[in-house]
Amino acid sequence: MIAGEGGSKVGRIYLPSSFTGGPRNMAMKYQDAMAVVNRRGKPSFFVTQTCNPKNLLPHQTASDRPDLVDRVFHEKLAITLRKIKDGSLFGKMVTLLHVIEFQKRGLPHAHIALRVAGGGPMHPDDIDQFVRATIPDEHEAGGRLRRLVIEHMIHGPCGQGYPSYPCTDNEKRECTKGYPKAFLTKPTLMKGDMSTTKDQKDRQHEQVTESTRLTIEMLSLTALLYFCCSSVTVT
């Protein structure tokens, strides 16, 4: 690897691959991940779990107590990983890869790629067992799920009229993430490397609403457990 970087130079420090977070460590982990996919197959699900920094004292922000914010995030992530490994969320696990990243404002989030026995949902009708993208009605989980989805799982506002929002393309005047999504009456496997699902009929009012079209794909159980944005995509 040193040869690939132009050879060794006097006075330059080279961190070994055992140094966590170093360039050789990251390259080694990437190669290991690609080897797992090559041997076992592509992931069945791609999960993103974010951090909710609101559970602090009224006068505190995440930058005031990074110790508490990071500790709670890691505890929630550990629970998620345990539930994935024991098959509680998606079924029998075959492979599991995850990485923790930090957003520009300092909050952590995790990306999880996992493969389950059988390869995961192969037909659109099977997707509803794992993923939904609707605003729940007021009777589900005593109304808690609806409140959590509206608070944590709605994208935006962005696009035309919100030029300062990070995901807004000011030239095209639209969201670079594709929101609001098109209305579909049933789950659909989209073409492309990353397949997504949508089932966005508002079951309470039987009509399409703007908020429903902005709902992020999710697993209801994770929203109830972790009180944060936790998106799930079928790959």
Summary of the structure (lengths in Angstrom):
residues: 235
radius of gyration: 20.2
end to end distance: 32.4
largest distance: 70.5
contacts: 628
relative contact order: 0.15
helix: 31%
strand: 17%
